[in-house]
């Protein structure tokens, strides 16, 4: 079975005046519905597609920034994290179901 949804990163808010000094949030904290979810699209192909989907429905300027970033990721050498590799395998197997 895969990894459970759990905090993996500490997230800080950056404002115009610098790094927020308040206590940081944990990413993907199942106890906090307002916690951020960290996506790493170069390490996880599912994260790439999630961001692509998000860009299709968000405001235009942000969508353009996301597209520029994703295009750079597409052109970069592939690297997969542990979860990303499991997702890559699952996506490839899912694609084979059509044959």
C-alpha positions as CSV (number, residue, x, y, z in Angstrom):
1,X,0.0,0.0,0.0
2,X,1.2,3.6,-0.7
3,X,2.1,6.3,1.7
4,X,-0.6,7.8,3.9
5,X,-1.6,11.4,3.7
6,X,0.7,13.0,6.2
7,X,2.6,16.2,6.8
8,X,5.9,16.1,4.9
9,X,7.0,19.7,4.7
10,X,6.9,22.9,6.8
11,X,5.3,25.8,4.9
12,X,6.0,29.5,5.5
13,X,4.2,32.4,4.0
14,X,6.3,35.0,2.3
15,X,4.9,38.6,2.4
16,X,6.2,41.8,0.9
17,X,8.0,42.4,4.3
18,X,9.7,39.0,4.2
19,X,9.2,35.6,5.7
20,X,6.2,35.4,8.0
21,X,7.5,34.9,11.6
22,X,4.4,33.1,12.8
23,X,4.7,29.4,13.5
24,X,4.8,27.5,10.2
25,X,2.1,25.2,9.0
26,X,2.6,21.6,8.1
27,X,1.7,20.6,4.6
28,X,-1.0,18.1,4.1
29,X,-2.0,18.0,7.8
30,X,-5.1,15.8,7.9
31,X,-6.2,17.5,11.1
32,X,-6.2,20.9,9.5
33,X,-8.5,21.5,6.5
34,X,-6.7,24.7,5.7
35,X,-3.3,23.2,5.4
36,X,-1.5,23.5,2.1
37,X,-0.8,20.5,-0.2
38,X,2.7,20.5,-1.7
39,X,3.0,19.3,-5.3
40,X,6.3,18.6,-6.9
41,X,5.5,18.2,-10.6
42,X,9.0,17.3,-11.7
43,X,9.2,14.4,-9.2
44,X,5.6,13.2,-9.6
45,X,3.7,13.0,-13.0
46,X,0.4,13.0,-11.1
47,X,1.3,16.4,-9.6
48,X,2.1,17.6,-13.1
49,X,-1.3,16.7,-14.4
50,X,-3.0,18.2,-11.2
51,X,-1.3,21.5,-11.9
52,X,-2.2,21.4,-15.6
53,X,-5.8,20.8,-14.6
54,X,-5.6,23.7,-12.1
55,X,-4.2,26.0,-14.8
56,X,-7.2,25.2,-17.0
57,X,-9.6,26.8,-14.6
58,X,-7.7,29.5,-12.7
59,X,-7.3,33.2,-13.7
60,X,-5.4,33.8,-16.9
61,X,-2.2,35.4,-15.5
62,X,-1.7,32.6,-13.0
63,X,-2.5,30.0,-15.6
64,X,0.2,31.5,-17.9
65,X,2.8,31.4,-15.1
66,X,1.9,27.7,-14.4
67,X,2.2,26.9,-18.1
68,X,5.6,28.5,-18.4
69,X,6.8,26.5,-15.3
70,X,5.3,23.2,-16.6
71,X,6.9,23.7,-20.0
72,X,10.3,24.0,-18.3
73,X,9.6,20.8,-16.3
74,X,8.7,18.9,-19.5
75,X,12.1,19.9,-21.0
76,X,14.1,19.1,-17.9
77,X,15.5,15.5,-17.3
78,X,12.9,13.4,-15.5
79,X,13.5,12.6,-11.9
80,X,11.0,10.7,-9.7
81,X,10.6,10.6,-6.0
82,X,9.2,7.6,-4.3
83,X,5.6,8.6,-4.6
84,X,6.2,9.9,-8.1
85,X,7.6,6.6,-9.3
86,X,4.6,4.7,-7.9
87,X,2.3,7.2,-9.7
88,X,4.3,6.9,-12.9
89,X,3.9,3.1,-12.9
90,X,0.2,3.4,-12.0
91,X,-0.3,5.9,-14.9
92,X,1.5,3.7,-17.4
93,X,-0.6,0.7,-16.4
94,X,-3.8,2.8,-16.6
95,X,-2.8,3.8,-20.1
96,X,-2.5,0.2,-21.1
97,X,-6.1,-0.5,-20.1
98,X,-7.2,1.1,-23.4
99,X,-5.6,-1.6,-25.5
